[in-house]
């Protein structure tokens, strides 16, 4: 591997930017590595204890990184292009996975990270990707989600949200306005990348809270209706945009079962190949 797994954390360069990373669990071996892609205002630290719990529950290696502009990674150039999630999937993630050096990966994304994971699997021919775990994915803009992002802007301008973000992000303004500015651009109302679902050829687990303020269940339905590959879904009651924090036990159980099935399928294919 290009990076030192035993170090537990470090920096790598992808997309021309210096990015922080961290890992949990055993060093990569024959099984897949779970690669975690954070939400629009997330970073490595804001996953909190979830990566460690995923590694313990699945027995698989877990890897996470902070995209440019987030956490302790290098600043991103602003304003972000409106196709910034597509560019992350096509231009940055391939380099990062090459540095990771794993033979097989499961992409686990939350919100923007889930979209990036789906876009990667749908746009890039990479046989290392064996499955997708998508928490609160969005593949098209919705009025409800845009209204929540307007409210986030108000809070950033009028509350202590910048100070709270500064506890986790070296460049909180860069992180916030890169995300918020793109989503609230007038042209973003027409943003739609749902066509990538048509090209998915690996199983997906889609998890969403019924009360998600950033997206409706229409996002989940899009995956169920368009994917040629199997799609499992978990809809959580009394849950908004962060299923892994609001209902960690249910999410961990679903993730563990999904990963175990992928490992069993792969083992069976090896035996019969």
C-alpha positions as CSV (number, residue, x, y, z in Angstrom):
1,X,0.0,0.0,0.0
2,X,1.2,3.5,-0.7
3,X,0.0,4.7,2.7
4,X,1.0,3.2,6.1
5,X,-2.0,1.6,7.6
6,X,-0.2,0.9,10.8
7,X,0.2,4.7,11.3
8,X,-3.6,5.0,11.8
9,X,-3.8,8.4,10.1
10,X,-1.8,10.6,7.8
11,X,-2.0,12.7,4.7
12,X,-2.1,11.9,1.0
13,X,-2.4,13.9,-2.2
14,X,-5.3,13.4,-4.5
15,X,-6.9,15.9,-6.9
16,X,-3.9,18.1,-6.4
17,X,-4.7,18.7,-2.7
18,X,-3.3,17.5,0.5
19,X,-5.9,15.4,2.3
20,X,-6.1,13.9,5.8
21,X,-7.1,10.3,6.3
22,X,-7.6,7.8,9.1
23,X,-8.1,4.1,9.3
24,X,-9.6,1.5,11.8
25,X,-9.5,-2.2,12.1
26,X,-7.2,-4.8,10.7
27,X,-4.8,-4.1,7.8
28,X,-6.3,-4.8,4.4
29,X,-6.2,-8.5,3.4
30,X,-8.3,-10.7,1.2
31,X,-11.6,-9.0,2.2
32,X,-12.9,-5.6,1.1
33,X,-12.0,-2.3,2.7
34,X,-14.9,-0.1,3.7
35,X,-14.2,3.4,2.3
36,X,-16.2,6.2,4.0
37,X,-17.2,9.4,2.2
38,X,-18.5,12.1,4.5
39,X,-21.5,14.5,4.1
40,X,-21.5,18.1,2.8
41,X,-20.3,19.6,6.1
42,X,-18.5,16.5,7.4
43,X,-14.9,15.3,7.8
44,X,-13.0,12.5,9.4
45,X,-13.6,13.7,12.9
46,X,-17.3,14.2,12.5
47,X,-17.8,10.5,11.8
48,X,-17.2,10.3,15.6
49,X,-17.0,6.7,16.7
50,X,-18.9,5.3,13.8
51,X,-15.9,4.1,11.8
52,X,-14.5,2.2,14.8
53,X,-17.8,0.6,15.4
54,X,-18.2,-0.4,11.8
55,X,-14.7,-2.0,11.9
56,X,-15.4,-3.9,15.1
57,X,-18.9,-5.1,13.9
58,X,-17.8,-6.2,10.4
59,X,-14.3,-7.3,11.1
60,X,-13.2,-5.3,8.0
61,X,-10.7,-2.5,7.6
62,X,-12.3,0.9,7.5
63,X,-10.8,4.0,5.8
64,X,-12.0,7.6,5.8
65,X,-10.7,10.9,4.4
66,X,-11.6,14.5,4.5
67,X,-12.3,16.1,1.1
68,X,-10.5,19.3,0.2
69,X,-11.9,22.2,2.3
70,X,-13.0,19.9,5.1
71,X,-11.4,18.8,8.4
72,X,-7.7,19.2,8.4
73,X,-7.4,18.9,4.6
74,X,-6.2,21.7,2.3
75,X,-8.6,24.4,1.3
76,X,-10.8,24.0,-1.7
77,X,-10.9,26.6,-4.4
78,X,-14.2,28.5,-4.2
79,X,-16.7,28.9,-5.5
80,X,-17.2,25.2,-6.0
81,X,-18.5,24.2,-9.5
82,X,-22.1,23.0,-9.5
83,X,-20.9,19.5,-10.5
84,X,-18.4,19.3,-7.6
85,X,-19.7,15.9,-6.5
86,X,-19.2,14.5,-10.0
87,X,-15.7,15.9,-10.1
88,X,-14.9,14.4,-6.7
89,X,-16.0,11.0,-8.0
90,X,-14.2,11.2,-11.4
91,X,-11.1,13.2,-10.6
92,X,-10.2,12.7,-7.0
93,X,-11.6,9.3,-5.8
94,X,-9.7,7.2,-8.4
95,X,-6.3,8.7,-7.2
96,X,-7.3,8.1,-3.5
97,X,-8.3,4.5,-4.1
98,X,-5.0,3.9,-6.0
99,X,-3.1,5.2,-2.9
100,X,-5.2,3.0,-0.6
101,X,-4.1,0.0,-2.6
102,X,-7.0,-2.3,-1.7
103,X,-8.0,-5.0,-4.1
104,X,-11.6,-4.7,-3.1
105,X,-13.7,-1.9,-1.6
106,X,-17.2,-1.2,-0.3
107,X,-18.0,2.5,-0.6
108,X,-20.0,3.9,2.3
109,X,-21.2,7.4,1.9
110,X,-23.4,9.8,3.8
111,X,-25.3,12.6,2.0
112,X,-22.9,14.3,-0.5
113,X,-20.6,11.3,0.2
114,X,-23.3,8.9,-0.8
115,X,-23.9,10.8,-4.0
116,X,-20.1,10.7,-4.8
117,X,-20.1,7.0,-4.1
118,X,-23.0,6.3,-6.4
119,X,-21.5,8.6,-9.1
120,X,-18.1,6.8,-8.9
121,X,-19.8,3.4,-9.3
122,X,-21.9,4.6,-12.1
123,X,-19.3,6.6,-14.0
124,X,-16.0,4.9,-13.4
125,X,-15.2,1.3,-14.5
126,X,-13.5,0.1,-11.3
127,X,-13.9,-3.6,-10.5
128,X,-12.5,-3.0,-7.0
129,X,-15.9,-1.7,-6.0
130,X,-18.0,-4.6,-4.8
131,X,-20.9,-2.8,-3.1
132,X,-22.4,0.6,-2.1
133,X,-23.8,1.7,1.3
134,X,-25.6,4.9,0.7
135,X,-27.0,6.9,3.7
136,X,-29.3,9.8,2.8
137,X,-28.1,9.9,-0.8
138,X,-29.4,12.6,-3.2
139,X,-29.3,12.4,-6.9
140,X,-31.5,15.4,-7.7
141,X,-32.4,18.7,-6.0
142,X,-35.7,18.9,-4.2
143,X,-37.5,22.0,-2.8
144,X,-37.5,20.5,0.7
145,X,-33.8,20.0,0.7
146,X,-33.1,23.5,-0.7
147,X,-35.2,25.0,2.0
148,X,-33.2,23.2,4.7
149,X,-30.0,24.6,3.1
150,X,-31.4,28.1,3.2
151,X,-32.0,27.6,6.9
152,X,-28.4,26.4,7.3
153,X,-27.2,29.6,5.7
154,X,-29.3,31.6,8.2
155,X,-27.9,29.7,11.1
156,X,-24.3,30.1,9.9
157,X,-24.8,33.9,9.7
158,X,-26.7,34.4,13.0
159,X,-25.6,31.6,15.4
160,X,-22.5,30.1,16.9
161,X,-22.4,27.5,14.0
162,X,-19.1,28.9,12.7
163,X,-17.5,28.4,16.0
164,X,-18.8,24.9,16.3
165,X,-17.5,24.0,12.8
166,X,-14.1,25.5,13.7
167,X,-13.7,22.7,16.3
168,X,-13.5,20.2,13.4
169,X,-12.5,22.2,10.3
170,X,-9.3,24.1,9.9
171,X,-11.1,26.3,7.3
172,X,-14.8,26.5,8.4
173,X,-15.8,29.3,6.0
174,X,-14.2,27.3,3.1
175,X,-16.1,24.2,4.2
176,X,-19.5,25.9,4.7
177,X,-19.6,28.3,1.7
178,X,-18.2,25.8,-0.7
179,X,-21.2,23.5,0.1
180,X,-23.9,26.1,0.7
181,X,-23.0,28.3,-2.2
182,X,-23.2,25.5,-4.7
183,X,-26.5,24.2,-3.5
184,X,-28.1,27.7,-3.3
185,X,-26.9,28.7,-6.8
186,X,-30.1,29.3,-8.9
187,X,-29.0,26.8,-11.5
188,X,-28.6,24.1,-8.9
189,X,-32.4,23.7,-8.8
190,X,-32.1,21.7,-12.0
191,X,-29.2,19.5,-10.7
192,X,-29.9,15.8,-11.4
193,X,-27.4,13.0,-11.7
194,X,-29.9,10.1,-11.3
195,X,-28.8,8.7,-14.7
196,X,-25.8,7.2,-12.9
197,X,-28.1,4.7,-11.2
198,X,-28.7,3.1,-14.6
199,X,-25.1,2.1,-14.7
200,X,-24.7,0.5,-11.3
201,X,-23.6,-3.1,-11.5
202,X,-23.0,-3.8,-7.8
203,X,-25.4,-4.3,-4.9
204,X,-26.5,-1.2,-2.9
205,X,-27.9,-0.7,0.6
206,X,-29.8,2.6,0.8
207,X,-30.5,4.0,4.3
208,X,-32.7,7.0,4.9
209,X,-34.6,8.7,7.8
210,X,-38.3,9.2,7.0
211,X,-38.0,12.7,8.4
212,X,-34.8,13.6,6.5
213,X,-34.9,17.4,6.1
214,X,-32.5,17.4,3.2
215,X,-34.3,14.8,1.0
216,X,-37.5,12.9,0.6
217,X,-38.1,9.2,0.1
218,X,-38.2,9.9,-3.7
219,X,-34.4,9.7,-3.6
220,X,-34.6,6.1,-2.3
221,X,-37.3,5.2,-4.8
222,X,-35.1,6.4,-7.6
223,X,-32.5,3.8,-6.7
224,X,-35.2,1.0,-6.3
225,X,-36.7,1.8,-9.7
226,X,-33.6,2.4,-11.8
227,X,-30.9,0.1,-10.6
228,X,-30.3,-3.2,-12.5
229,X,-28.3,-4.5,-9.5
230,X,-29.9,-5.5,-6.2
231,X,-31.0,-2.6,-3.9
232,X,-31.7,-3.2,-0.2
233,X,-33.4,-0.3,1.7
234,X,-33.7,0.7,5.3
235,X,-36.1,3.5,6.2
236,X,-35.8,4.6,9.7
237,X,-38.7,6.2,11.7
238,X,-38.1,9.2,13.8
239,X,-34.9,9.9,11.9
240,X,-33.7,12.9,10.0
241,X,-30.5,13.3,8.0
242,X,-27.9,11.4,10.1
243,X,-29.1,7.8,10.4
244,X,-25.7,6.5,11.8
245,X,-25.8,9.0,14.6
246,X,-29.6,9.0,15.3
247,X,-30.1,5.2,15.1
248,X,-26.6,3.7,15.3
249,X,-27.6,0.2,16.3
250,X,-30.0,-0.3,13.4
251,X,-27.5,1.2,10.9
252,X,-24.7,-1.0,12.3
253,X,-26.8,-4.1,12.0
254,X,-27.8,-3.3,8.4
255,X,-24.2,-2.4,7.4
256,X,-22.8,-5.6,9.0
257,X,-25.4,-7.9,7.4
258,X,-24.8,-6.2,4.0
259,X,-21.0,-6.5,4.2
260,X,-21.2,-10.1,5.4
261,X,-23.4,-11.1,2.4
262,X,-21.0,-9.4,0.0
263,X,-18.1,-11.3,1.6
264,X,-20.0,-14.6,1.4
265,X,-21.0,-14.1,-2.2
266,X,-17.4,-13.3,-3.2
267,X,-16.1,-16.4,-1.3
268,X,-18.6,-18.6,-3.1
269,X,-17.6,-17.1,-6.5
270,X,-13.9,-17.9,-5.7
271,X,-14.8,-21.5,-4.8
272,X,-16.8,-22.1,-7.9
273,X,-14.6,-20.1,-10.3
